[in-house]
Amino acid sequence: MKNELLTLPEAAARIRAGHILSIAGPDALLAQLPRGQWIGGTTVYMLTEDGGARVEDRLFCSTFESATGATIRHLAPDALPGLAEGRTAQGVTVLLIPAFSAAHSRFALDGTTYPGLFDQPLMGWITGVPVEEIGTATPAAYAGTTGTRHTEGAVALHVALPADTSATLDIVNIFTPADAVTLTFPETGFSTRRAEVNGQPVDFAAWLTDQGIDTRLPLIANYAGALINVSFRQVDPATGEVSFYAPVIAGVDYRLATAMPDYAAAFATTLGTGGDGMLSCNCILNYLYGDMAGKRTGRFTGPVTFGEIAYILLNQTLVKLDLAA
């Protein structure tokens, strides 16, 4: 895997040479790329070799140098359960879904029920827009074989790998759960008005406000030893609604995260010295709340995203895919 920040002409030349790529960058640049074996997602935020940055004049290109072939598909929301059908016997899938779309919701709520979802590495991310344009601009994903810009559905890159290449998919969550409070929710969804705190029903928005909870920190659930975050999107005391960037699941125990003084340092310490040649992405909330502009996360580079995918939808997490012969 080769990761590079390339100009539009450089990225176009790479595509015309027949390489298989996953590309992240500004919508205006993705729209000018030639047809080929690539998929693209919109974001202007990157983690580069020099640190986090807003990048509007280049594209982050990840080239699958060892790939033996690829298939690119656009799946409408109703077709998402057939995600695994396009895979090769030996390979990985990269999935891009526009933020706040119906496919985003469908995948988050139903993805774990898709046949074969966990049988082969599935890595990806939720595409976004500059934060000041949320609500006015539309995130997109591109299917390079047709050059089509999609604002709905998902774009999948099914990569075929040599038999001697192994793929390892992993997540890095720098947050740890606090033990004082256990939260549960009566319904599964992206928003709620009610919760139980240590078994006692509460108006959740009022409780968060009264307790002075820092909603820049996620809720954390323990799934068989894997700590999975759910990030707050908005707390509206007027309506009593609390919304999230991923769904809370009814009946699952959640805990509040402990404070994180330095996001970039925590990632660098946790990740160590690796990262070269890996496909990775990190969450926009980590970038913003951790003030990661100009700060490095070890040697891991990649797009800053509006949600991360490692089989399931994640928040405030770094996802990494390593291909090794």
Secondary structure, 3 states (H helix, E strand, C coil): CEEEEECHHHHHHHHHCCCCEEEEECHHHHCCCCCCCEEEEECCEEEECCEEEECCCCEEEEECCCCCEEEEEEECHHHHHHHHHHCCCCEEEEEEEECCCHHHHHHHHHHHHCCCCCCCCEEEEEECCCHHHECCECCCEEECCCCEEECCCEEEEEEECCCCCEEEEEEECCCCECCCCCEECCCCEEEECEEEECCEEEEHHHHHHHHCCCCCCCEEEEECCEEEEECEEEEECCCCEEEEEEEECCCCCEEEECCCCCHHHHHHHHHCCCCCCEEEEEEHHHHHHCCCECCCCCCCCEEEECCEEECCEECCCEEEEEEEC
